[in-house]
Amino acid sequence: MTTEEKNILCAEFLGFQKTNLGWYDFEETLSEFESDNTFDILKFDADWNWIMAVVEKIESLGYDFNILTPNVVQIVNDEAQDVFYLDQETGTKVQSVYNACLEFIKWHNQQNTKP
């Protein structure tokens, strides 16, 4: 999966919509950090503010998002039934958080498509 595809996964998770003008942040999730709510380039992989919007959405679903070290991230729900624990050498905290968010989104999407 390319970085662009990964960023699209994050955008769709937040409810962004693809339009002829670019990616539209319908709920203005990033309005505190960006001057517009339509984007040609998605920056979830590189901008802390962007990926934190994804973290906040995960937390709004009833999960705790814990950065244990710069390379270890844990996502757990209140009942401790669904636990994501990523331990990886990424080099940066933002990259670790980004990767953890992607794994969660993939899992979340699979749960919502099961019959």
Backbone bond lengths (Angstrom), bond angles and torsions (degrees), N, CA, C in turn:
res aa  C-N    CA-C-N  psi(-1)  N-CA   C-N-CA  omega(-1)  CA-C   N-CA-C  phi
1 M - - - 1.453 - - 1.529 108.38 -
2 T 1.313 116.58 131.01 1.456 121.07 -179.06 1.531 110.32 -78.28
3 T 1.316 115.75 165.18 1.466 120.41 176.60 1.525 110.18 -59.48
4 E 1.315 117.21 -40.43 1.468 120.55 178.90 1.530 110.49 -61.09
5 E 1.319 117.68 -43.72 1.463 121.07 178.90 1.529 111.17 -64.65
6 K 1.318 116.65 -38.47 1.463 120.91 177.83 1.527 110.57 -65.11
7 N 1.323 116.57 -42.29 1.465 120.52 178.76 1.525 111.49 -65.66
8 I 1.328 116.64 -35.48 1.463 120.58 176.33 1.525 110.01 -64.28
9 L 1.328 116.93 -39.59 1.459 121.41 177.06 1.538 110.53 -58.25
10 C 1.330 116.45 -43.98 1.471 121.24 177.40 1.525 110.85 -64.36
11 A 1.321 116.44 -44.78 1.464 121.01 -178.60 1.528 110.87 -60.80
12 E 1.327 116.70 -45.42 1.458 120.46 -179.86 1.528 110.91 -66.16
13 F 1.318 117.77 -36.05 1.468 121.96 177.21 1.532 110.55 -60.88
14 L 1.327 116.58 -36.62 1.466 121.37 179.11 1.528 112.88 -82.54
15 G 1.323 117.03 -5.05 1.452 120.25 178.83 1.511 114.82 90.53
16 F 1.338 117.20 12.78 1.462 119.69 175.17 1.532 108.31 -63.34
17 Q 1.318 115.91 150.71 1.452 121.37 177.81 1.522 109.47 -122.44
18 K 1.315 116.00 139.43 1.468 121.46 177.61 1.522 108.05 -82.33
19 T 1.329 116.81 125.32 1.465 122.24 177.78 1.520 108.20 -125.50
20 N 1.310 116.45 177.40 1.466 119.81 177.14 1.527 111.73 -70.92
21 L 1.327 117.71 -11.81 1.466 121.77 177.12 1.530 112.50 -95.54
22 G 1.317 116.93 -9.42 1.458 121.37 -177.45 1.515 110.27 130.31
23 W 1.314 116.28 -160.28 1.462 121.65 178.46 1.519 108.78 -83.66
24 Y 1.330 115.99 124.59 1.458 122.22 -176.21 1.522 109.63 -103.32
25 D 1.324 116.03 121.23 1.463 124.14 177.52 1.517 107.12 -85.80
26 F 1.324 116.00 83.94 1.459 123.50 -173.26 1.521 112.42 -55.03
27 E 1.325 117.24 -43.20 1.461 120.84 -177.27 1.529 112.75 -90.07
28 E 1.318 116.62 5.48 1.469 122.64 -179.65 1.526 111.40 53.14
29 T 1.317 114.70 45.50 1.459 122.40 -179.81 1.520 111.82 -59.66
30 L 1.327 117.07 -36.07 1.459 121.72 -176.09 1.528 112.71 -101.33
31 S 1.329 117.74 14.64 1.465 120.10 -174.24 1.525 113.44 -62.17
32 E 1.319 117.46 -25.70 1.467 120.64 179.09 1.535 111.60 -68.71
33 F 1.337 116.65 -26.52 1.461 121.22 -173.55 1.525 113.78 -110.57
34 E 1.323 116.73 -19.60 1.460 120.83 -175.35 1.525 110.14 -120.28
35 S 1.329 117.13 149.41 1.459 121.11 -177.66 1.524 112.70 -83.80
36 D 1.315 117.64 -10.72 1.461 122.31 -178.45 1.520 108.05 -136.50
37 N 1.318 117.82 168.63 1.453 119.63 176.57 1.531 112.47 -120.16
38 T 1.327 116.16 21.33 1.462 122.21 172.32 1.526 107.57 -125.99
39 F 1.349 115.80 131.86 1.457 120.72 -171.59 1.527 111.87 -130.93
40 D 1.317 115.83 134.66 1.463 121.45 171.61 1.523 110.16 -82.35
41 I 1.332 115.71 -35.28 1.458 121.56 -177.13 1.524 108.83 -117.71
42 L 1.320 115.70 127.74 1.457 121.56 175.84 1.518 108.09 -90.97
43 K 1.329 117.38 132.33 1.466 121.45 -171.23 1.533 113.95 -118.21
44 F 1.329 117.48 28.61 1.457 119.97 -178.35 1.528 112.53 -61.82
45 D 1.312 117.34 -30.77 1.468 121.93 -177.50 1.525 113.16 -78.33
46 A 1.322 117.82 -14.57 1.463 119.47 -170.67 1.527 114.92 -128.69
47 D 1.319 117.91 -14.37 1.464 120.50 -174.22 1.532 109.24 -117.89
48 W 1.320 115.55 120.19 1.466 121.63 -177.44 1.527 111.72 -56.73
49 N 1.321 118.06 -41.11 1.459 121.41 -179.41 1.526 111.88 -62.54
50 W 1.325 116.10 -38.81 1.461 120.09 179.91 1.526 111.16 -66.39
51 I 1.318 117.89 -47.77 1.471 119.62 -176.55 1.528 110.17 -71.12
52 M 1.326 117.93 -29.07 1.461 119.65 177.08 1.525 111.64 -66.08
53 A 1.327 118.02 -27.91 1.463 120.68 174.31 1.527 110.03 -62.94
54 V 1.324 117.01 -36.34 1.469 121.53 177.07 1.527 109.45 -69.05
55 V 1.330 116.92 -43.67 1.470 121.19 177.89 1.526 109.63 -57.36
56 E 1.314 117.75 -45.03 1.457 121.49 -179.62 1.527 111.59 -63.52
57 K 1.327 117.53 -36.83 1.470 120.78 176.86 1.526 109.87 -66.14
58 I 1.333 118.02 -41.99 1.468 121.48 177.20 1.522 109.56 -60.19
59 E 1.323 116.84 -44.95 1.459 120.79 179.65 1.537 111.49 -64.35
60 S 1.323 117.37 -33.19 1.468 120.60 178.71 1.525 112.02 -67.33
61 L 1.335 116.68 -17.31 1.464 122.01 177.93 1.531 112.19 -88.37
62 G 1.335 116.55 3.66 1.453 120.90 176.65 1.512 115.02 97.10
63 Y 1.324 117.37 21.32 1.459 121.72 179.86 1.525 110.27 -111.20
64 D 1.315 115.70 147.41 1.458 121.67 171.15 1.517 107.72 -95.00
65 F 1.303 116.44 132.85 1.463 122.57 -179.24 1.522 106.71 -111.55
66 N 1.319 116.69 111.49 1.457 121.78 -174.88 1.525 111.13 -117.34
67 I 1.315 115.88 124.01 1.462 121.25 172.96 1.524 105.53 -96.60
68 L 1.327 115.85 102.95 1.456 121.02 -174.70 1.523 112.02 -79.87
69 T 1.324 116.73 -39.94 1.466 124.43 173.02 1.520 105.64 -146.56
70 P 1.319 119.42 172.29 1.467 119.08 178.76 1.537 114.25 -57.49
71 N 1.334 117.74 -21.29 1.461 120.45 -179.10 1.527 114.30 -112.92
72 V 1.332 117.85 -0.26 1.463 121.04 -177.24 1.526 109.55 -123.88
73 V 1.332 115.10 122.34 1.460 121.75 -179.84 1.529 108.04 -126.83
74 Q 1.333 115.30 138.23 1.456 121.79 178.12 1.523 108.33 -125.46
75 I 1.334 115.86 133.73 1.458 122.00 174.31 1.525 105.85 -124.27
76 V 1.320 116.71 123.68 1.463 120.60 -176.20 1.526 109.22 -140.41
77 N 1.352 115.77 143.34 1.462 117.96 176.62 1.521 110.07 -87.51
78 D 1.316 116.49 172.78 1.457 121.76 -174.25 1.524 113.27 -59.87
79 E 1.324 117.26 -32.84 1.458 121.09 -179.82 1.526 112.26 -87.37
80 A 1.318 117.96 0.04 1.469 124.22 -178.07 1.523 111.53 57.06
81 Q 1.336 115.96 30.30 1.463 119.73 177.61 1.529 111.29 -87.67
82 D 1.295 116.62 -40.55 1.463 121.32 -179.48 1.519 108.00 -107.46
83 V 1.318 115.76 111.94 1.457 120.52 -177.31 1.523 108.96 -124.71
84 F 1.314 115.97 129.92 1.458 122.23 173.50 1.505 106.83 -116.23
85 Y 1.296 116.07 125.03 1.455 121.50 -178.23 1.518 106.66 -131.23
86 L 1.301 117.09 108.21 1.452 121.36 -179.49 1.511 109.81 -110.38
87 D 1.307 115.70 121.48 1.468 122.72 176.53 1.516 105.76 -121.59
88 Q 1.322 115.83 107.91 1.460 119.65 -174.92 1.519 110.42 -147.67
89 E 1.280 114.89 152.41 1.462 120.99 176.78 1.525 108.42 -90.85
90 T 1.320 116.76 93.56 1.464 120.45 -178.83 1.521 112.28 -104.18
91 G 1.312 116.24 -23.61 1.450 119.19 -179.25 1.511 113.87 97.90
92 T 1.349 117.67 -33.27 1.459 119.57 -179.06 1.521 110.38 -134.56
93 K 1.315 115.10 152.06 1.460 120.73 178.48 1.528 110.31 -66.32
94 V 1.320 117.74 -41.03 1.463 120.06 -179.31 1.528 110.49 -61.53
95 Q 1.322 118.17 -37.84 1.459 121.01 179.13 1.530 110.77 -68.19
96 S 1.322 117.36 -38.38 1.463 120.77 177.17 1.523 110.94 -63.98
97 V 1.320 116.50 -44.15 1.461 121.05 179.08 1.530 110.01 -64.47
98 Y 1.318 116.54 -43.22 1.469 122.15 178.27 1.522 110.55 -58.57
99 N 1.321 117.49 -47.96 1.468 121.63 -179.65 1.523 111.45 -63.72
100 A 1.319 117.34 -40.79 1.459 120.96 178.59 1.536 110.69 -64.17
101 C 1.318 116.07 -41.62 1.466 120.09 177.78 1.525 110.66 -61.53
102 L 1.314 116.83 -43.02 1.460 120.44 179.61 1.521 111.79 -61.63
103 E 1.324 116.93 -44.13 1.466 120.35 178.94 1.523 110.83 -63.34
104 F 1.320 116.32 -40.74 1.462 119.71 177.88 1.528 110.47 -63.82
105 I 1.324 117.93 -46.92 1.468 121.72 -178.19 1.524 110.60 -60.11
106 K 1.326 117.05 -43.53 1.468 120.33 178.37 1.524 110.09 -59.67
107 W 1.340 116.91 -46.30 1.456 121.48 179.56 1.533 110.21 -63.68
108 H 1.319 116.85 -46.02 1.462 122.24 -179.27 1.525 111.09 -59.62
109 N 1.316 116.61 -43.53 1.461 120.85 178.87 1.531 111.52 -63.54
110 Q 1.329 117.70 -38.05 1.463 121.30 177.58 1.525 111.13 -66.30
111 Q 1.333 117.65 -38.94 1.456 121.21 179.00 1.514 111.42 -63.74
112 N 1.320 116.01 -34.76 1.464 120.61 -177.59 1.523 113.33 -82.49
113 T 1.333 117.89 -8.90 1.473 120.33 178.76 1.513 112.33 -106.29
114 K 1.342 117.72 -2.46 1.470 121.16 178.56 1.526 108.80 -71.56
115 P 1.344 116.63 140.47 1.478 119.72 178.93 1.513 112.55 -68.97
